[in-house]
């Protein structure tokens, strides 16, 4: 699969779930904790953690301090930022 096909697959993954979409936009270009995301998007923390794990496995987000069990920090990967940029541009078109 080429890079474009991979991005399309991942964009479809995000768009297929309100939770994934909300969490991606909540992180945006910032560094966020699961608690901050949970409060902003009004999704229970256990669901946020599950989605973050999925997005991490897809290389859309990364954890900056894996060694921590509380207060983990997440940000989008370069690929995650590309996906966010694509979704943002489609909102305004």
N, C-alpha and C positions, 0 to 999 in steps of 0.2 A: 504494500500500500504506500502510495506517495504521500508527501506532507499535506497536500490539499485534502486528500481523502481522509486522512487522520483527523485534521481540523474539523471537517464536515461531520465526521462521526462524533466528535466530542461536543460540537455545537448542538447536535441533535440530542445528545445525552443531557445537556444542560436544559434545553428547551422542553424536554419531556417531563421535567419535574419542577413544580413550583418551589419546592425546598431548595433544590440545587441552584435554580435561577436566583432566588432571593439571597442565598448565602454568597454566591459569586459576586453579586452587586453590592452586598454589604461589605465584603472585604475590599472590593474595588482596588485602588492603588495604594492601600494602607496596610498596616500590620495590625491584626485584630486577634483577640482571644475568643474562644468559643462563647464565653459569657457575654461579651460585648455584642457578638453576632446574634445570640439568642434574644437579648433584650431588644435590639434594633428591629429584628424581623418577626418577633413574637412567635418563635418556634422553640419548643422545649429543648433544653440543653442536650438531652440524650439523642434527639433527632439531629441536632446540629453536629454533634460528635460523629455520628454515623455517616452523615453526608460528607463531612470533612475527610473522613477516612476513605470514602469512595473517590472523592476528588483528588486526594493525595495519590491513590493507586493509579489514577488516570493522568498523573503529572500535570494537574491543573492548579493545585495548591501545594505549598511546601510548609513544613513545620520548621521553624527556626531554632527551636530548643527542644529537640526530641527527648533529651534526658529528663525533662521536667514531667511530672504527672499532673500538676496543677499550674495554671497560668501559661499554658502553651501559647506560642505566638505563631500565627499563620499569615502567609501572604501568597499572592498569586505568583505562579511561575511565569516565565516569559510566554509560554504557550497559553497560560490562563489569561494573561493580559491581552494577548491577541484575540482570544475568544470574547473577552469582555468588550474590547474595542469594536469587534464585529457586531455584537449584540447592541451596543450603544448606538452605533451608526444606523442600524436597522430601526431603532426606536424613533430616530429623528427623520428618517426618510419617508 
